[in-house]
C-alpha cells in the first residue's frame, strides 16, 4: 500500500513553529502512517525531533520546485508551508510557484499551525470514517 505523502516546508523564522507542530501532532502523523517530505533545512530540524523524512534540497536551491514537481506527479496529498509573512525571501518566485501548483492541482495547503492542525485532524477523521465503513 502506498503511504500518503505530505510536504513540510518552513521559512527560517518559522522552523521552530514547524518542529513544535510536528511534535504536538506526532500521534496523528504516526497513526496515519504519513510519509514526510521536506526541503533540506526544514527536514534536518524535523529529523532532530525524531521523525524520518525524505529531504530535497533547500528552498533557495530549488527544493520548493522539487516538491512542486512531486505535486504535479500526484505524489503529495497536502502541503504545510509555514511562511514568514514579515520577512524578505530571495526565492519568493519559487514560493509563489509552489502555491500556484497547489492551487492548480487542488492540493490542500496550510501556511500556519492552526490551519495545518485543522487539515491534519480532517485527514485523521476521514481515515477513521473510511476504516469504519470497511469494518461494517
N, C-alpha and C positions, 0 to 999 in steps of 0.2 A: 504494500500500500504506500502510495506517495504521501509524504507528510505535507501539511500546509506550510508554506514559507511566508515569513513576514520579514520586512526590512526595518531595521532600526538605524537612524541617522541622527546626529545631533551636532549643532554648531558648538564650537569650543565652550562658549558661555553656558551651554545647556547640557553638557555631558554629565555633570553631577546629577541633574534632574533626571536624565535618562537612566543612569545607574540606579537611582532611588526608585524610579518607576519599575524597572525590571525586578528589583529585589522585592518591592511591595507586591508585585503580581507574579512572583515565582511559582506559586502553586498552580495558578491558572495556566501559565505558559507551559509548565511541565505536564499538567493533566491533558492539555490539548496536543502534546507531542509536537509542538511547533519547531520547525527548522528556522533558525535565525540567521539572516544575512545582514551584514553591516558594511559601512565604509571602514577603512583601516583603523583610524584612531578611536572612533566610537567602539569598534569591535574589541580593541585592546582593553578598554575600560570595562566593557560588559564581561569579557573573559575573566578579568581580575575579580569580578563579582561572582564567579563560579559557573558561568554559562559556556556552552560550546557554541561557537558561531562560525559562519563562513564569511571571511573577511575579503573585501575587494580593496582596491587602492583608496587612498584618502580622497575626500570630496574634491579638493582643488586639483588633484592629479587625474580626475576622471571617474572616481568612484560613484558619483551620482549618476553618471552616464551608464556605467556598468549595471547598476541596479535598474535604471530605466530600461535597459535592453532586456533584462530578465522579465520586467513587466510586459514588454511587447511580446515576449516569447510565451506569456501566460504562466510564468513560474513564480509569481508573487501574489499572495492573497490580499495583503494590506501593507500600508507603509506608515510607520511612525517616524516623523521627521520633526524633532524638536528644534525649531528655528529660533534664533536670537533676533527679534524684530528691531532691536535698538542698535545692533552692531552693523558695521560695513563688512561686506564679504566680497573678496575679489572674484569669486566664481558665482555671482548672483545669476548669471545667464544659465549656468548649469542647474541651479536650484529651480529656476523658472521652468526649464525644460522638463525636469523631473515632475514638477507639479502638473504641468500640461499633460505629460504622458499618463499620469494617474487619472486625470480627467478624461482624456481620450479613451482610455481602456476601462473606465468605470471602476477604478481601484480605490477602496476607502483609504483616506489619508487623514492622519491626525497630526497636528502641528504643536500640540501642547499636552501635558499629562492628563488633564481632565477629559479631553476628547478621546485620547488614546485609551484611557481606562474604560470609558463607555463602549468603545469599539471592541475591546478585548472581552468585556463582560457579555456583550452581544454575541460574540463568536462562541463563547462558552455556553450561553443559553441555547443558541442554535444547535450546537453539538449535542447538548443534553436532550433537546427535543427530538433530534434525529435518532439518538440512541434509544429513547423511549418508544418511538414509532417502530423501530426494528425489533424491540423486545416484546411488543404487544401483538 
